[in-house]
């Protein structure tokens, strides 16, 4: 469970959309390790917030990388003033919670994050129930989970339509939907070369593609195949195995192809009035996209 450069850029995207406006209290499902370099964070703070990053960086990092316990200071970049976390066995967590049996009642929060927790919980529906219960009316649920490949990373690889249909069934507003293909490679490129030409709105797979399930499946598989064979992937994964000769055949398990995978980033706003949680039902023909707020370039 970690926050990297792509996650950080996505959170700034939400900030620019006004998604954090008036939201002060946040609950992490699992304390997130901030896995970015100090140099990247300095650049990102200056670029997105237009201010000297020295003060914020001093609170987040006392070396080349963020501290293990810097989560509250990190989220402060987005206006969060109260930070709490819930986990079964992490010593940093404020609440001890088994998400398979989340009987504990926690205070209500403005934001609840699922940055890589739900897919590791056997009774995954209980995670959605817990988040719904922990959110204030009008609160923001943030999900980032594997969407394609990454075998055995968790118990599940949730399909993107889960979040759209969950929102439709429970009257949540879709604040943002971003499908990030070849996540590890994109993360590595940003970490090493800066943001460059990366844009969430320019990613090859968008929510509108889910209008036709068959077409979405085909596009996703074809994009994965391109990523699997691309020079960018070879360069990124080859760096993990510098002992291999340059002419080593590719694809190869020696190039850590398990790191070719896609993630989906979804921000959902709970309705202003409480209502019983409804289990979504999949529409097999395709997902009719929900209305989104103004897009961010």
LOMI-356504 format. One record per residue (C-alpha): residue in one letter; x, y, z; residue number from 1. Coordinates in Angstrom, 3 decimals, decimal comma. Example, Ala and Ser with C-alpha at 12.3 -4.5 7.8 and 13.67 -1.06 7.14 Angstrom:
BEGIN
<atom r="a" c1="12,300" c2="-4,500" c3="7,800" k="1"/>
<atom r="s" c1="13,670" c2="-1,060" c3="7,140" k="2"/>
***
This chain:
BEGIN
<atom r="x" c1="0,000" c2="0,000" c3="0,000" k="1"/>
<atom r="x" c1="1,823" c2="3,041" c3="-1,228" k="2"/>
<atom r="x" c1="1,536" c2="6,445" c3="-2,871" k="3"/>
<atom r="x" c1="3,912" c2="7,140" c3="-5,741" k="4"/>
<atom r="x" c1="4,350" c2="9,916" c3="-8,270" k="5"/>
<atom r="x" c1="1,254" c2="9,017" c3="-10,310" k="6"/>
<atom r="x" c1="-0,878" c2="8,909" c3="-7,153" k="7"/>
<atom r="x" c1="0,521" c2="12,277" c3="-6,105" k="8"/>
<atom r="x" c1="-0,267" c2="13,802" c3="-9,508" k="9"/>
<atom r="x" c1="-3,790" c2="12,365" c3="-9,308" k="10"/>
<atom r="x" c1="-4,356" c2="13,898" c3="-5,878" k="11"/>
<atom r="x" c1="-3,217" c2="17,260" c3="-7,232" k="12"/>
<atom r="x" c1="-5,611" c2="16,752" c3="-10,152" k="13"/>
<atom r="x" c1="-8,438" c2="16,306" c3="-7,639" k="14"/>
<atom r="x" c1="-7,253" c2="19,391" c3="-5,764" k="15"/>
<atom r="x" c1="-7,437" c2="21,416" c3="-8,988" k="16"/>
<atom r="x" c1="-10,960" c2="20,118" c3="-9,553" k="17"/>
<atom r="x" c1="-11,970" c2="21,418" c3="-6,119" k="18"/>
<atom r="x" c1="-12,589" c2="17,914" c3="-4,777" k="19"/>
<atom r="x" c1="-10,806" c2="18,674" c3="-1,479" k="20"/>
<atom r="x" c1="-12,563" c2="21,974" c3="-0,915" k="21"/>
<atom r="x" c1="-13,932" c2="22,117" c3="2,628" k="22"/>
<atom r="x" c1="-12,643" c2="18,625" c3="3,433" k="23"/>
<atom r="x" c1="-10,377" c2="18,493" c3="6,467" k="24"/>
<atom r="x" c1="-10,466" c2="14,957" c3="7,937" k="25"/>
<atom r="x" c1="-9,112" c2="11,893" c3="6,099" k="26"/>
<atom r="x" c1="-9,021" c2="8,168" c3="6,898" k="27"/>
<atom r="x" c1="-6,521" c2="5,895" c3="5,121" k="28"/>
<atom r="x" c1="-7,433" c2="2,226" c3="4,817" k="29"/>
<atom r="x" c1="-3,927" c2="1,162" c3="5,685" k="30"/>
<atom r="x" c1="-1,269" c2="3,810" c3="6,398" k="31"/>
<atom r="x" c1="0,196" c2="4,618" c3="2,986" k="32"/>
<atom r="x" c1="3,952" c2="4,626" c3="2,453" k="33"/>
<atom r="x" c1="4,863" c2="7,730" c3="0,455" k="34"/>
<atom r="x" c1="7,202" c2="6,276" c3="-2,170" k="35"/>
<atom r="x" c1="8,442" c2="9,297" c3="-4,063" k="36"/>
<atom r="x" c1="11,776" c2="11,026" c3="-3,997" k="37"/>
<atom r="x" c1="12,306" c2="14,278" c3="-2,143" k="38"/>
<atom r="x" c1="13,335" c2="15,938" c3="-5,417" k="39"/>
<atom r="x" c1="10,109" c2="14,916" c3="-7,168" k="40"/>
<atom r="x" c1="7,976" c2="16,203" c3="-4,289" k="41"/>
<atom r="x" c1="9,804" c2="19,527" c3="-4,254" k="42"/>
<atom r="x" c1="9,128" c2="19,962" c3="-7,984" k="43"/>
<atom r="x" c1="5,493" c2="18,844" c3="-7,701" k="44"/>
<atom r="x" c1="4,731" c2="21,211" c3="-4,810" k="45"/>
<atom r="x" c1="6,264" c2="24,166" c3="-6,640" k="46"/>
<atom r="x" c1="4,461" c2="23,289" c3="-9,890" k="47"/>
<atom r="x" c1="1,009" c2="22,613" c3="-8,455" k="48"/>
<atom r="x" c1="0,890" c2="24,935" c3="-5,461" k="49"/>
<atom r="x" c1="3,117" c2="27,726" c3="-6,773" k="50"/>
<atom r="x" c1="5,027" c2="28,117" c3="-3,542" k="51"/>
<atom r="x" c1="8,422" c2="27,418" c3="-2,057" k="52"/>
<atom r="x" c1="8,321" c2="23,722" c3="-1,092" k="53"/>
<atom r="x" c1="10,923" c2="24,022" c3="1,685" k="54"/>
<atom r="x" c1="8,508" c2="24,059" c3="4,632" k="55"/>
<atom r="x" c1="6,323" c2="21,215" c3="3,389" k="56"/>
<atom r="x" c1="9,317" c2="19,078" c3="2,427" k="57"/>
<atom r="x" c1="10,939" c2="19,574" c3="5,829" k="58"/>
<atom r="x" c1="7,800" c2="18,144" c3="7,441" k="59"/>
<atom r="x" c1="7,539" c2="15,205" c3="5,036" k="60"/>
<atom r="x" c1="11,161" c2="14,183" c3="4,636" k="61"/>
<atom r="x" c1="14,342" c2="14,456" c3="6,654" k="62"/>
<atom r="x" c1="16,459" c2="12,882" c3="3,906" k="63"/>
<atom r="x" c1="16,255" c2="11,808" c3="0,285" k="64"/>
<atom r="x" c1="12,903" c2="10,059" c3="0,765" k="65"/>
<atom r="x" c1="9,725" c2="10,697" c3="2,810" k="66"/>
<atom r="x" c1="9,610" c2="9,428" c3="6,388" k="67"/>
<atom r="x" c1="7,645" c2="6,320" c3="7,323" k="68"/>
<atom r="x" c1="5,277" c2="8,391" c3="9,480" k="69"/>
<atom r="x" c1="4,816" c2="11,416" c3="7,225" k="70"/>
<atom r="x" c1="1,271" c2="10,664" c3="6,010" k="71"/>
<atom r="x" c1="-0,434" c2="13,492" c3="7,884" k="72"/>
<atom r="x" c1="2,088" c2="16,029" c3="6,595" k="73"/>
<atom r="x" c1="1,808" c2="14,669" c3="3,053" k="74"/>
<atom r="x" c1="-1,985" c2="14,961" c3="2,957" k="75"/>
<atom r="x" c1="-1,689" c2="18,476" c3="4,362" k="76"/>
<atom r="x" c1="-0,590" c2="19,460" c3="0,837" k="77"/>
<atom r="x" c1="-4,234" c2="18,950" c3="-0,154" k="78"/>
<atom r="x" c1="-5,770" c2="20,847" c3="2,751" k="79"/>
<atom r="x" c1="-6,234" c2="17,867" c3="5,083" k="80"/>
<atom r="x" c1="-5,808" c2="18,859" c3="8,723" k="81"/>
<atom r="x" c1="-6,818" c2="15,654" c3="10,541" k="82"/>
<atom r="x" c1="-5,260" c2="12,341" c3="9,478" k="83"/>
<atom r="x" c1="-6,162" c2="8,884" c3="10,771" k="84"/>
<atom r="x" c1="-5,612" c2="5,361" c3="9,478" k="85"/>
<atom r="x" c1="-7,108" c2="1,901" c3="9,977" k="86"/>
<atom r="x" c1="-5,351" c2="-1,437" c3="9,562" k="87"/>
<atom r="x" c1="-5,286" c2="-4,920" c3="11,053" k="88"/>
<atom r="x" c1="-1,585" c2="-5,152" c3="11,921" k="89"/>
<atom r="x" c1="0,257" c2="-1,943" c3="10,985" k="90"/>
<atom r="x" c1="1,743" c2="-0,323" c3="14,099" k="91"/>
<atom r="x" c1="1,089" c2="3,144" c3="12,663" k="92"/>
<atom r="x" c1="-2,686" c2="2,663" c3="12,425" k="93"/>
<atom r="x" c1="-4,987" c2="4,626" c3="14,718" k="94"/>
<atom r="x" c1="-7,740" c2="1,992" c3="14,502" k="95"/>
<atom r="x" c1="-7,256" c2="-1,787" c3="14,473" k="96"/>
<atom r="x" c1="-9,725" c2="-3,099" c3="11,894" k="97"/>
<atom r="x" c1="-10,196" c2="-6,475" c3="10,219" k="98"/>
<atom r="x" c1="-11,932" c2="-5,351" c3="7,042" k="99"/>
<atom r="x" c1="-13,483" c2="-8,798" c3="6,638" k="100"/>
<atom r="x" c1="-15,358" c2="-8,107" c3="9,900" k="101"/>
<atom r="x" c1="-15,249" c2="-4,327" c3="10,392" k="102"/>
<atom r="x" c1="-17,406" c2="-4,222" c3="13,496" k="103"/>
<atom r="x" c1="-15,549" c2="-1,240" c3="14,949" k="104"/>
<atom r="x" c1="-17,276" c2="2,108" c3="14,644" k="105"/>
<atom r="x" c1="-14,994" c2="4,969" c3="13,682" k="106"/>
<atom r="x" c1="-15,756" c2="8,686" c3="13,484" k="107"/>
<atom r="x" c1="-17,077" c2="10,066" c3="10,199" k="108"/>
<atom r="x" c1="-14,507" c2="11,509" c3="7,779" k="109"/>
<atom r="x" c1="-14,584" c2="13,892" c3="4,836" k="110"/>
<atom r="x" c1="-12,307" c2="11,608" c3="2,796" k="111"/>
<atom r="x" c1="-11,688" c2="7,843" c3="2,980" k="112"/>
<atom r="x" c1="-8,955" c2="6,297" c3="0,831" k="113"/>
<atom r="x" c1="-8,519" c2="2,802" c3="-0,575" k="114"/>
<atom r="x" c1="-5,050" c2="2,965" c3="-2,103" k="115"/>
<atom r="x" c1="-4,424" c2="-0,739" c3="-2,529" k="116"/>
<atom r="x" c1="-6,349" c2="-2,316" c3="0,358" k="117"/>
<atom r="x" c1="-9,652" c2="-3,653" c3="-0,990" k="118"/>
<atom r="x" c1="-8,107" c2="-6,245" c3="-3,323" k="119"/>
<atom r="x" c1="-6,343" c2="-7,901" c3="-0,363" k="120"/>
<atom r="x" c1="-9,554" c2="-8,401" c3="1,641" k="121"/>
<atom r="x" c1="-11,369" c2="-11,715" c3="1,110" k="122"/>
<atom r="x" c1="-14,814" c2="-10,209" c3="1,716" k="123"/>
<atom r="x" c1="-14,171" c2="-7,261" c3="-0,560" k="124"/>
<atom r="x" c1="-17,740" c2="-5,949" c3="-0,389" k="125"/>
<atom r="x" c1="-17,229" c2="-5,224" c3="3,300" k="126"/>
<atom r="x" c1="-14,565" c2="-2,657" c3="2,364" k="127"/>
<atom r="x" c1="-17,128" c2="-0,691" c3="0,372" k="128"/>
<atom r="x" c1="-19,588" c2="-0,961" c3="3,243" k="129"/>
<atom r="x" c1="-16,993" c2="0,249" c3="5,750" k="130"/>
<atom r="x" c1="-16,000" c2="3,196" c3="3,567" k="131"/>
<atom r="x" c1="-19,646" c2="4,144" c3="3,051" k="132"/>
<atom r="x" c1="-20,243" c2="4,032" c3="6,801" k="133"/>
<atom r="x" c1="-17,068" c2="5,976" c3="7,615" k="134"/>
<atom r="x" c1="-17,818" c2="8,781" c3="5,155" k="135"/>
<atom r="x" c1="-19,769" c2="11,860" c3="6,106" k="136"/>
<atom r="x" c1="-22,700" c2="12,667" c3="3,806" k="137"/>
<atom r="x" c1="-21,139" c2="14,313" c3="0,762" k="138"/>
<atom r="x" c1="-17,760" c2="12,775" c3="1,623" k="139"/>
<atom r="x" c1="-15,139" c2="11,654" c3="-0,887" k="140"/>
<atom r="x" c1="-14,157" c2="8,005" c3="-1,471" k="141"/>
<atom r="x" c1="-10,819" c2="7,540" c3="-3,251" k="142"/>
<atom r="x" c1="-9,966" c2="4,171" c3="-4,808" k="143"/>
<atom r="x" c1="-6,760" c2="3,052" c3="-6,521" k="144"/>
<atom r="x" c1="-6,638" c2="-0,665" c3="-7,306" k="145"/>
<atom r="x" c1="-5,192" c2="-3,032" c3="-9,934" k="146"/>
<atom r="x" c1="-7,458" c2="-3,276" c3="-12,971" k="147"/>
<atom r="x" c1="-5,573" c2="-5,646" c3="-15,286" k="148"/>
<atom r="x" c1="-2,758" c2="-8,210" c3="-14,876" k="149"/>
<atom r="x" c1="-0,619" c2="-8,181" c3="-11,683" k="150"/>
<atom r="x" c1="-1,479" c2="-11,863" c3="-10,919" k="151"/>
<atom r="x" c1="-1,564" c2="-12,902" c3="-7,255" k="152"/>
<atom r="x" c1="-0,968" c2="-9,340" c3="-6,085" k="153"/>
<atom r="x" c1="-4,155" c2="-9,686" c3="-4,051" k="154"/>
<atom r="x" c1="-7,255" c2="-11,840" c3="-3,924" k="155"/>
<atom r="x" c1="-8,976" c2="-9,752" c3="-6,581" k="156"/>
<atom r="x" c1="-8,340" c2="-7,505" c3="-9,551" k="157"/>
<atom r="x" c1="-11,466" c2="-5,308" c3="-9,464" k="158"/>
<atom r="x" c1="-12,842" c2="-4,405" c3="-12,870" k="159"/>
<atom r="x" c1="-13,331" c2="-0,677" c3="-13,561" k="160"/>
<atom r="x" c1="-17,069" c2="-1,107" c3="-14,085" k="161"/>
<atom r="x" c1="-17,415" c2="-2,087" c3="-10,411" k="162"/>
<atom r="x" c1="-16,888" c2="1,502" c3="-9,321" k="163"/>
<atom r="x" c1="-19,164" c2="3,024" c3="-11,945" k="164"/>
<atom r="x" c1="-21,995" c2="0,620" c3="-11,168" k="165"/>
<atom r="x" c1="-21,458" c2="1,032" c3="-7,413" k="166"/>
<atom r="x" c1="-21,790" c2="4,787" c3="-7,877" k="167"/>
<atom r="x" c1="-24,928" c2="4,409" c3="-9,984" k="168"/>
<atom r="x" c1="-26,592" c2="2,027" c3="-7,505" k="169"/>
<atom r="x" c1="-25,841" c2="4,269" c3="-4,525" k="170"/>
<atom r="x" c1="-26,260" c2="7,715" c3="-6,065" k="171"/>
<atom r="x" c1="-22,572" c2="8,596" c3="-5,685" k="172"/>
<atom r="x" c1="-21,203" c2="11,302" c3="-7,969" k="173"/>
<atom r="x" c1="-18,256" c2="10,376" c3="-10,170" k="174"/>
<atom r="x" c1="-15,653" c2="13,065" c3="-9,486" k="175"/>
<atom r="x" c1="-12,846" c2="11,462" c3="-11,464" k="176"/>
<atom r="x" c1="-12,085" c2="8,227" c3="-13,317" k="177"/>
<atom r="x" c1="-8,567" c2="7,578" c3="-14,616" k="178"/>
<atom r="x" c1="-7,380" c2="4,284" c3="-16,098" k="179"/>
<atom r="x" c1="-3,573" c2="4,227" c3="-15,929" k="180"/>
<atom r="x" c1="-2,125" c2="1,549" c3="-18,188" k="181"/>
<atom r="x" c1="1,470" c2="0,287" c3="-17,728" k="182"/>
<atom r="x" c1="1,478" c2="1,827" c3="-14,277" k="183"/>
<atom r="x" c1="4,954" c2="0,755" c3="-13,175" k="184"/>
<atom r="x" c1="6,581" c2="2,136" c3="-16,322" k="185"/>
<atom r="x" c1="4,689" c2="5,439" c3="-16,145" k="186"/>
<atom r="x" c1="5,609" c2="5,748" c3="-12,473" k="187"/>
<atom r="x" c1="9,270" c2="5,079" c3="-13,193" k="188"/>
<atom r="x" c1="9,339" c2="7,570" c3="-16,074" k="189"/>
<atom r="x" c1="7,889" c2="10,353" c3="-13,924" k="190"/>
<atom r="x" c1="10,208" c2="9,525" c3="-11,033" k="191"/>
<atom r="x" c1="13,290" c2="9,640" c3="-13,255" k="192"/>
<atom r="x" c1="12,410" c2="12,227" c3="-15,911" k="193"/>
<atom r="x" c1="9,738" c2="14,432" c3="-14,371" k="194"/>
<atom r="x" c1="6,117" c2="14,819" c3="-15,394" k="195"/>
<atom r="x" c1="7,025" c2="15,448" c3="-19,037" k="196"/>
<atom r="x" c1="4,132" c2="14,726" c3="-21,354" k="197"/>
<atom r="x" c1="2,103" c2="12,701" c3="-18,842" k="198"/>
<atom r="x" c1="-1,572" c2="13,665" c3="-18,788" k="199"/>
<atom r="x" c1="-4,476" c2="11,729" c3="-17,308" k="200"/>
<atom r="x" c1="-6,741" c2="13,010" c3="-20,069" k="201"/>
<atom r="x" c1="-4,321" c2="11,767" c3="-22,753" k="202"/>
<atom r="x" c1="-4,158" c2="8,186" c3="-21,441" k="203"/>
<atom r="x" c1="-5,170" c2="5,652" c3="-24,110" k="204"/>
<atom r="x" c1="-8,042" c2="4,127" c3="-22,124" k="205"/>
<atom r="x" c1="-10,857" c2="6,351" c3="-20,873" k="206"/>
<atom r="x" c1="-14,143" c2="5,696" c3="-19,101" k="207"/>
<atom r="x" c1="-16,099" c2="6,394" c3="-22,296" k="208"/>
<atom r="x" c1="-14,531" c2="3,237" c3="-23,753" k="209"/>
<atom r="x" c1="-16,657" c2="1,167" c3="-21,372" k="210"/>
<atom r="x" c1="-19,864" c2="1,993" c3="-23,251" k="211"/>
<atom r="x" c1="-19,284" c2="-1,261" c3="-25,144" k="212"/>
<atom r="x" c1="-17,973" c2="-4,124" c3="-23,008" k="213"/>
<atom r="x" c1="-16,519" c2="-6,112" c3="-25,917" k="214"/>
<atom r="x" c1="-14,780" c2="-3,077" c3="-27,397" k="215"/>
<atom r="x" c1="-13,396" c2="-2,139" c3="-23,976" k="216"/>
<atom r="x" c1="-12,048" c2="-5,651" c3="-23,427" k="217"/>
<atom r="x" c1="-10,376" c2="-5,629" c3="-26,833" k="218"/>
<atom r="x" c1="-8,863" c2="-2,182" c3="-26,419" k="219"/>
<atom r="x" c1="-7,505" c2="-3,041" c3="-22,966" k="220"/>
<atom r="x" c1="-5,895" c2="-6,288" c3="-24,125" k="221"/>
<atom r="x" c1="-4,398" c2="-4,681" c3="-27,236" k="222"/>
<atom r="x" c1="-2,952" c2="-1,822" c3="-25,167" k="223"/>
<atom r="x" c1="-1,505" c2="-4,315" c3="-22,696" k="224"/>
<atom r="x" c1="0,122" c2="-6,200" c3="-25,578" k="225"/>
<atom r="x" c1="1,638" c2="-2,983" c3="-26,927" k="226"/>
<atom r="x" c1="2,948" c2="-2,114" c3="-23,484" k="227"/>
<atom r="x" c1="4,380" c2="-5,589" c3="-23,043" k="228"/>
<atom r="x" c1="6,488" c2="-5,213" c3="-26,193" k="229"/>
<atom r="x" c1="7,275" c2="-1,505" c3="-26,069" k="230"/>
<atom r="x" c1="10,754" c2="-0,019" c3="-25,900" k="231"/>
<atom r="x" c1="9,681" c2="2,013" c3="-22,871" k="232"/>
<atom r="x" c1="8,740" c2="-1,142" c3="-20,994" k="233"/>
<atom r="x" c1="11,949" c2="-2,895" c3="-22,011" k="234"/>
<atom r="x" c1="14,010" c2="0,045" c3="-20,802" k="235"/>
<atom r="x" c1="12,154" c2="0,364" c3="-17,512" k="236"/>
<atom r="x" c1="12,130" c2="-3,328" c3="-16,663" k="237"/>
<atom r="x" c1="15,585" c2="-3,963" c3="-18,053" k="238"/>
<atom r="x" c1="16,920" c2="-1,540" c3="-15,475" k="239"/>
<atom r="x" c1="15,749" c2="-4,024" c3="-12,841" k="240"/>
<atom r="x" c1="18,079" c2="-6,641" c3="-14,314" k="241"/>
<atom r="x" c1="21,268" c2="-4,779" c3="-15,294" k="242"/>
<atom r="x" c1="23,276" c2="-8,018" c3="-15,394" k="243"/>
<atom r="x" c1="21,469" c2="-9,172" c3="-18,556" k="244"/>
<atom r="x" c1="23,126" c2="-8,566" c3="-21,941" k="245"/>
<atom r="x" c1="21,535" c2="-5,965" c3="-24,191" k="246"/>
<atom r="x" c1="20,453" c2="-8,575" c3="-26,756" k="247"/>
<atom r="x" c1="18,535" c2="-10,717" c3="-24,255" k="248"/>
<atom r="x" c1="15,332" c2="-11,993" c3="-25,799" k="249"/>
<atom r="x" c1="12,199" c2="-10,080" c3="-24,801" k="250"/>
<atom r="x" c1="9,599" c2="-10,866" c3="-23,519" k="251"/>
<atom r="x" c1="11,316" c2="-12,855" c3="-20,783" k="252"/>
<atom r="x" c1="10,533" c2="-13,605" c3="-17,182" k="253"/>
<atom r="x" c1="13,964" c2="-12,197" c3="-16,416" k="254"/>
<atom r="x" c1="12,608" c2="-8,762" c3="-17,244" k="255"/>
<atom r="x" c1="10,100" c2="-8,902" c3="-14,383" k="256"/>
<atom r="x" c1="7,056" c2="-8,822" c3="-16,636" k="257"/>
<atom r="x" c1="4,878" c2="-9,041" c3="-13,556" k="258"/>
<atom r="x" c1="5,392" c2="-5,270" c3="-13,381" k="259"/>
<atom r="x" c1="3,383" c2="-4,701" c3="-16,565" k="260"/>
<atom r="x" c1="-0,056" c2="-3,958" c3="-15,139" k="261"/>
<atom r="x" c1="-2,826" c2="-1,355" c3="-15,114" k="262"/>
<atom r="x" c1="-4,442" c2="0,559" c3="-12,252" k="263"/>
<atom r="x" c1="-7,731" c2="2,403" c3="-12,038" k="264"/>
<atom r="x" c1="-8,053" c2="5,626" c3="-10,015" k="265"/>
<atom r="x" c1="-11,610" c2="6,571" c3="-9,047" k="266"/>
<atom r="x" c1="-12,960" c2="9,405" c3="-6,896" k="267"/>
<atom r="x" c1="-16,598" c2="9,130" c3="-5,808" k="268"/>
<atom r="x" c1="-18,661" c2="11,588" c3="-3,767" k="269"/>
<atom r="x" c1="-21,216" c2="10,172" c3="-1,360" k="270"/>
<atom r="x" c1="-24,728" c2="11,629" c3="-1,686" k="271"/>
<atom r="x" c1="-25,699" c2="14,347" c3="0,804" k="272"/>
<atom r="x" c1="-28,434" c2="12,224" c3="2,342" k="273"/>
<atom r="x" c1="-27,872" c2="8,907" c3="4,086" k="274"/>
<atom r="x" c1="-29,427" c2="5,853" c3="2,474" k="275"/>
<atom r="x" c1="-28,976" c2="2,065" c3="2,821" k="276"/>
<atom r="x" c1="-26,130" c2="0,677" c3="0,737" k="277"/>
<atom r="x" c1="-27,295" c2="-1,093" c3="-2,432" k="278"/>
<atom r="x" c1="-25,356" c2="-3,929" c3="-4,071" k="279"/>
<atom r="x" c1="-24,661" c2="-2,989" c3="-7,710" k="280"/>
<atom r="x" c1="-25,725" c2="-5,176" c3="-10,633" k="281"/>
<atom r="x" c1="-23,533" c2="-5,350" c3="-13,720" k="282"/>
<atom r="x" c1="-24,900" c2="-4,284" c3="-17,087" k="283"/>
<atom r="x" c1="-23,164" c2="-6,724" c3="-19,409" k="284"/>
<atom r="x" c1="-23,776" c2="-4,743" c3="-22,603" k="285"/>
<atom r="x" c1="-21,597" c2="-1,896" c3="-21,371" k="286"/>
<atom r="x" c1="-21,335" c2="0,880" c3="-18,837" k="287"/>
<atom r="x" c1="-23,133" c2="4,113" c3="-19,623" k="288"/>
<atom r="x" c1="-20,698" c2="6,646" c3="-18,113" k="289"/>
<atom r="x" c1="-21,925" c2="8,784" c3="-15,258" k="290"/>
<atom r="x" c1="-21,665" c2="12,578" c3="-15,592" k="291"/>
<atom r="x" c1="-18,265" c2="13,892" c3="-14,502" k="292"/>
<atom r="x" c1="-17,175" c2="17,254" c3="-13,190" k="293"/>
<atom r="x" c1="-15,105" c2="19,571" c3="-15,406" k="294"/>
<atom r="x" c1="-12,054" c2="17,873" c3="-16,823" k="295"/>
<atom r="x" c1="-8,531" c2="18,944" c3="-15,922" k="296"/>
<atom r="x" c1="-5,863" c2="19,333" c3="-18,573" k="297"/>
***
